Amino acid sequence: MKTKLSLILATVALLFVVGWNGYGQKQSSSTQRWEYMTVLAQNSYLDDKKLNELGEQGWELVSATTNCYSGSGTTSCYAVGYFKRTK
């Protein structure tokens, strides 16, 4: 009888420790901080060489858009890249 009770208490204690450890890991991952950067590219494209350089520095391309505007009878376009990396 004492053996069963000891086994049950040991099992509960083990589950408590494992559960607490998992809870602590989840809390620490939420404190991750990010750094952001916006890159404007002429000629409506992001150069592969520049993208590779940024990737080597830890930057990740999150989104890219092309913006165009008209003025004085001409239309100009440029690309915008949005990057992030962990601090």
C-alpha positions, -999 to 999 in steps of 0.1 A, spaced: 0 0 0 28 24 9 46 15 -23 15 24 -44 11 57 -26 48 65 -30 46 56 -67 15 79 -72 31 108 -54 63 104 -74 43 103 -106 24 135 -96 56 152 -87 73 143 -120 43 156 -139 44 188 -120 81 193 -127 76 185 -164 46 208 -167 63 236 -149 94 233 -171 72 234 -203 54 265 -189 87 283 -184 98 276 -219 67 290 -234 71 322 -214 107 328 -224 99 326 -262 74 354 -260 102 379 -251 119 376 -285 126 410 -300 127 420 -336 145 447 -355 129 460 -388 143 477 -419 127 491 -451 146 491 -483 137 512 -514 149 498 -547 151 518 -579 141 503 -612 112 484 -596 131 454 -584 152 443 -554 187 433 -566 196 396 -559 231 406 -547 217 430 -522 191 405 -510 219 379 -505 240 404 -485 210 412 -462 203 375 -457 239 369 -446 234 396 -420 204 378 -406 177 399 -424 146 381 -436 124 395 -463 89 397 -449 70 415 -476 77 434 -509 56 458 -528 59 480 -559 47 516 -557 42 538 -588 34 575 -590 27 599 -619 39 634 -623 49 658 -651 36 633 -677 59 605 -665 53 575 -643 80 563 -619 80 530 -600 101 517 -571 101 485 -551 99 485 -513 112 455 -493 103 451 -456 128 430 -436 131 418 -400 157 400 -379 161 390 -343 180 414 -320 
